[in-house]
Amino acid sequence: MISYAECSARERLALIVDTGSFHEWLPPALKLTSPHLAQLGVPSSFDDGVAIGRAQLAGQPVFVAAQEGQFMGGGVGEVHGAKLVGLLRRALRDRPRAVLLLAESGGVRLHEANAGLIAVSEVMRAVLDVRAAGIPVIVLIGGSGGCFGGMGIVARCADHIVMSDIGRLAMSGPEVIEASHGVEEFDSRDRALVWRTTGGKHRWLTGDCDVLVEDDVIAFRTAAISALGATRPVTLDALEAEHARLSARLAFDGAEATALWSSLGVGAAERIPDLDVAGVLALGAP
């Protein structure tokens, strides 16, 4: 077993796609860096924190992107976002079997403010365009930095989400919630609380991710292969069903994830934090 969380972005790509099949666009030698960071005197990265390109997955052509959480928390800036948008728009032209996004990001890069916000909005639009064209977008979340902010929204725009039990997905990160509303509202240092409310188990139980896997690169690869070609059309009926599900969640009058799981019909909800992935899956989807 190779830990997905402990791998870098390029290590994940190399292990998930077919061996030796990844061809990177805008590779490190081009040194495509953010002009905004340079103006602020902030160190930049040769790829602006994301690798994009084409590859094969189980012999099928795919487009892939992997965010590097070790560079500015995987934050999206102008160049970072433009690379993602370019990949997605090229998918509309070349029509690969799927687009894989290995997401690890805290959201918009605050150093680039509006440029980052615009970039995320363009990525969301491009994801929906690709889905509308019948090309599935598959998001893998298992990095130690999680998937938050604008990238959390991007992930929920995709056809399929695969998460590990240590992956995290939310709109606002724990530190952001604590800074905005106080430690009484959300203690970001309480790791058990953080994972109960943003972790992979919680997201699978509440229907926010499609597949829950161990922290294992091969498990992610297997789940991605299973999702190839399985599109999920964006229809009015699907959107209304999603809104009804979210409305029911908003109506929940409680503060603990375990109580929410119980309200969804999950048995022995209090045991879930201590269960491994196999144990959680054995409970069945609510």
C-alpha positions as CSV (number, residue, x, y, z in Angstrom):
1,M,0.0,0.0,0.0
2,I,1.3,3.4,-1.0
3,S,-0.2,6.4,0.9
4,Y,-1.9,8.8,-1.4
5,A,-1.7,11.6,1.2
6,E,2.1,11.3,1.5
7,C,2.7,11.5,-2.3
8,S,3.4,14.7,-4.2
9,A,1.2,15.7,-7.1
10,R,3.4,14.2,-9.7
11,E,3.9,11.1,-7.7
12,R,0.2,10.6,-7.6
13,L,-0.2,11.1,-11.3
14,A,2.6,8.7,-12.1
15,L,1.1,6.0,-9.9
16,I,-2.6,6.4,-10.9
17,V,-2.3,6.6,-14.7
18,D,-0.8,3.8,-16.8
19,T,2.9,3.6,-16.3
20,G,4.9,6.1,-18.4
21,S,1.8,7.4,-20.1
22,F,1.6,10.9,-18.6
23,H,2.6,13.7,-21.1
24,E,2.8,17.0,-19.3
25,W,1.6,20.2,-21.0
26,L,3.4,23.4,-19.9
27,P,6.2,21.3,-18.2
28,P,8.6,22.6,-15.5
29,A,11.2,23.6,-18.1
30,L,8.9,26.4,-19.3
31,K,8.8,27.9,-15.8
32,L,5.3,29.3,-16.2
33,T,5.0,31.2,-12.9
34,S,2.6,33.7,-11.4
35,P,3.5,37.3,-12.2
36,H,1.5,38.5,-9.1
37,L,3.6,36.6,-6.6
38,A,6.8,38.0,-8.1
39,Q,5.5,41.5,-7.7
40,L,4.7,40.8,-4.1
41,G,8.1,39.4,-3.4
42,V,6.6,35.9,-2.7
43,P,8.5,32.8,-3.8
44,S,6.9,31.2,-6.9
45,S,6.8,27.6,-8.3
46,F,7.9,26.5,-11.7
47,D,4.4,25.1,-12.5
48,D,2.3,27.5,-10.3
49,G,1.3,24.5,-8.2
50,V,-0.5,22.3,-10.7
51,A,0.6,19.7,-13.3
52,I,-1.7,19.1,-16.3
53,G,-1.5,16.9,-19.3
54,R,-2.8,13.8,-21.1
55,A,-2.3,10.1,-20.1
56,Q,-3.8,6.7,-20.4
57,L,-5.9,5.0,-17.7
58,A,-6.5,1.3,-18.2
59,G,-5.6,1.9,-21.8
60,Q,-8.1,4.7,-22.2
61,P,-7.2,8.3,-23.1
62,V,-7.7,10.7,-20.2
63,F,-6.8,14.3,-19.4
64,V,-5.4,14.8,-15.9
65,A,-4.5,17.6,-13.5
66,A,-2.9,17.4,-10.1
67,Q,-2.7,20.2,-7.6
68,E,0.4,20.4,-5.4
69,G,-0.7,21.0,-1.8
70,Q,2.8,21.7,-0.7
71,F,2.9,24.9,-2.7
72,M,0.8,27.6,-1.1
73,G,-1.7,25.0,0.1
74,G,-2.7,24.3,-3.5
75,G,-4.2,27.8,-3.8
76,V,-5.7,28.8,-7.1
77,G,-4.2,31.9,-8.7
78,E,-4.5,33.3,-12.2
79,V,-2.0,31.0,-13.9
80,H,-3.0,28.0,-11.9
81,G,-6.6,28.5,-12.8
82,A,-5.8,29.2,-16.5
83,K,-4.0,25.9,-16.7
84,L,-7.0,24.0,-15.4
85,V,-9.4,25.9,-17.7
86,G,-7.1,25.2,-20.7
87,L,-7.1,21.5,-19.9
88,L,-10.9,21.4,-19.7
89,R,-11.4,23.4,-22.9
90,R,-9.0,21.2,-24.8
91,A,-11.1,18.2,-23.5
92,L,-14.1,19.7,-25.4
93,R,-12.0,19.6,-28.6
94,D,-10.2,16.3,-28.2
95,R,-12.9,14.4,-26.3
96,P,-10.9,12.1,-23.9
97,R,-12.7,9.3,-22.1
98,A,-12.6,11.3,-18.9
99,V,-11.0,14.2,-17.1
100,L,-9.3,13.4,-13.8
101,L,-8.7,16.2,-11.2
102,L,-6.5,15.2,-8.3
103,A,-7.6,18.0,-6.0
104,E,-5.7,19.4,-3.0
105,S,-6.4,23.0,-2.4
106,G,-7.3,25.5,0.3
107,G,-9.2,27.5,-2.4
108,V,-8.4,30.9,-3.8
109,R,-4.9,32.1,-3.4
110,L,-5.3,35.2,-1.2
111,H,-2.2,36.8,-2.7
112,E,-4.1,37.1,-6.0
113,A,-7.5,37.9,-4.7
114,N,-9.8,38.8,-7.5
115,A,-7.7,37.1,-10.1
116,G,-8.0,33.8,-8.2
117,L,-11.7,34.3,-7.7
118,I,-12.2,34.8,-11.4
119,A,-10.0,31.8,-12.2
120,V,-12.1,29.5,-9.9
121,S,-15.4,30.7,-11.6
122,E,-13.9,29.9,-15.0
123,V,-12.9,26.5,-13.8
124,M,-16.4,25.8,-12.6
125,R,-17.9,26.9,-15.9
126,A,-15.4,24.7,-17.8
127,V,-16.2,21.7,-15.7
128,L,-19.9,22.1,-16.4
129,D,-19.3,22.5,-20.1
130,V,-17.2,19.3,-20.2
131,R,-20.0,17.4,-18.3
132,A,-22.6,18.8,-20.7
133,A,-20.5,17.4,-23.6
134,G,-20.8,13.9,-22.1
135,I,-17.2,13.7,-20.8
136,P,-17.1,12.6,-17.2
137,V,-15.1,14.7,-14.7
138,I,-13.7,12.6,-11.9
139,V,-12.3,14.3,-8.7
140,L,-9.9,12.5,-6.4
141,I,-9.5,13.9,-2.9
142,G,-7.1,12.4,-0.4
143,G,-4.3,14.9,0.1
144,S,-3.4,16.1,3.6
145,G,-4.5,19.6,2.7
146,G,-8.0,18.6,1.8
147,C,-10.2,20.4,-0.8
148,F,-11.8,23.6,0.4
149,G,-13.0,27.0,-0.7
150,G,-13.6,27.5,-4.5
151,M,-12.1,24.1,-5.2
152,G,-14.6,22.5,-2.9
153,I,-17.3,24.0,-5.1
154,V,-15.5,22.8,-8.2
155,A,-15.4,19.3,-6.8
156,R,-19.1,19.2,-6.3
157,C,-19.6,20.4,-9.9
158,A,-18.0,17.1,-11.1
159,D,-19.6,13.8,-12.1
160,H,-17.8,11.7,-9.5
161,I,-15.9,12.3,-6.3
162,V,-13.6,9.7,-4.8
163,M,-12.3,10.3,-1.3
164,S,-10.2,8.5,1.2
165,D,-11.2,8.3,4.8
166,I,-8.5,11.0,5.7
167,G,-9.5,13.2,2.8
168,R,-11.5,16.4,3.6
169,L,-14.0,18.4,1.6
170,A,-15.9,21.5,2.5
171,M,-16.6,25.1,1.4
172,S,-14.8,26.7,4.3
173,G,-11.8,25.2,6.0
174,P,-11.8,24.8,9.8
175,E,-9.3,27.6,10.3
176,V,-11.5,30.0,8.3
177,I,-14.6,29.1,10.2
178,E,-12.8,29.6,13.5
179,A,-11.4,32.9,12.4
180,S,-14.8,34.2,11.3
181,H,-17.0,32.8,14.1
182,G,-14.8,32.0,17.0
183,V,-13.4,28.8,18.5
184,E,-16.7,28.2,20.3
185,E,-18.3,27.7,16.9
186,F,-15.6,25.5,15.5
187,D,-12.3,24.5,17.1
188,S,-9.9,23.9,14.2
189,R,-7.5,22.1,16.6
190,D,-10.0,19.5,17.4
191,R,-8.9,16.9,14.8
192,A,-11.8,14.5,15.7
193,L,-14.3,17.3,15.1
194,V,-12.7,18.4,11.9
195,W,-12.8,14.9,10.4
196,R,-16.3,14.2,11.7
197,T,-17.6,17.2,9.8
198,T,-15.4,17.4,6.7
199,G,-13.7,14.0,6.3
200,G,-14.3,11.2,3.8
201,K,-16.5,9.1,6.0
202,H,-18.8,12.0,6.7
203,R,-19.0,13.0,3.0
204,W,-19.8,9.4,1.9
205,L,-22.5,9.0,4.5
206,T,-24.1,12.3,3.5
207,G,-23.9,11.6,-0.2
208,D,-21.3,14.2,-1.0
209,C,-18.9,11.7,-2.4
210,D,-19.5,8.7,-4.5
211,V,-16.7,6.3,-3.5
212,L,-14.9,6.0,-0.2
213,V,-11.5,4.3,-0.3
214,E,-8.4,3.6,1.9
215,D,-5.5,6.0,1.8
216,D,-3.9,4.0,-1.0
217,V,-3.0,5.2,-4.5
218,I,-4.0,1.9,-6.1
219,A,-7.4,2.1,-4.4
220,F,-7.8,5.6,-6.0
221,R,-6.7,4.2,-9.4
222,T,-9.2,1.4,-9.2
223,A,-12.1,3.8,-8.3
224,A,-11.1,6.1,-11.2
225,I,-11.1,3.3,-13.7
226,S,-14.6,2.2,-12.5
227,A,-15.9,5.8,-13.1
228,L,-14.5,6.0,-16.7
229,G,-17.3,6.7,-19.2
230,A,-20.0,6.9,-16.5
231,T,-21.5,10.3,-17.1
232,R,-24.0,12.0,-14.8
233,P,-26.1,14.4,-16.9
234,V,-27.0,17.7,-15.4
235,T,-30.8,17.6,-15.7
236,L,-33.6,19.6,-14.1
237,D,-34.7,16.4,-12.3
238,A,-31.2,15.8,-10.9
239,L,-30.9,19.4,-9.7
240,E,-34.3,19.4,-8.0
241,A,-33.5,16.1,-6.3
242,E,-30.2,17.6,-5.1
243,H,-31.9,20.7,-3.8
244,A,-34.4,18.6,-1.9
245,R,-31.6,16.6,-0.3
246,L,-29.8,19.8,0.8
247,S,-33.0,21.3,2.1
248,A,-33.6,18.3,4.3
249,R,-30.1,18.7,5.6
250,L,-30.6,22.4,6.4
251,A,-33.7,21.5,8.3
252,F,-31.6,19.2,10.6
253,D,-31.7,20.8,14.1
254,G,-28.4,19.6,15.6
255,A,-24.7,20.4,16.0
256,E,-23.1,16.9,15.9
257,A,-22.2,14.8,12.9
258,T,-23.1,11.7,14.7
259,A,-26.7,13.0,15.3
260,L,-26.9,13.9,11.6
261,W,-25.8,10.4,10.6
262,S,-28.5,8.9,12.9
263,S,-31.1,11.1,11.3
264,L,-30.1,9.7,7.9
265,G,-30.8,6.2,9.1
266,V,-27.2,5.1,9.8
267,G,-27.1,2.5,12.5
268,A,-24.6,2.7,15.4
269,A,-23.6,6.2,14.2
270,E,-21.5,6.8,17.3
271,R,-19.2,4.0,16.3
272,I,-18.3,5.4,12.9
273,P,-15.3,7.6,13.9
274,D,-13.6,4.4,15.1
275,L,-14.4,2.2,12.1
276,D,-12.1,1.6,9.2
277,V,-13.2,2.1,5.6
278,A,-14.4,-1.5,5.3
279,G,-16.5,-1.1,8.5
280,V,-18.1,2.1,7.2
281,L,-18.9,0.6,3.8
282,A,-20.4,-2.4,5.5
283,L,-23.0,-0.1,7.0
284,G,-24.3,0.6,3.5
285,A,-25.1,4.0,2.0
286,P,-28.0,5.8,3.9
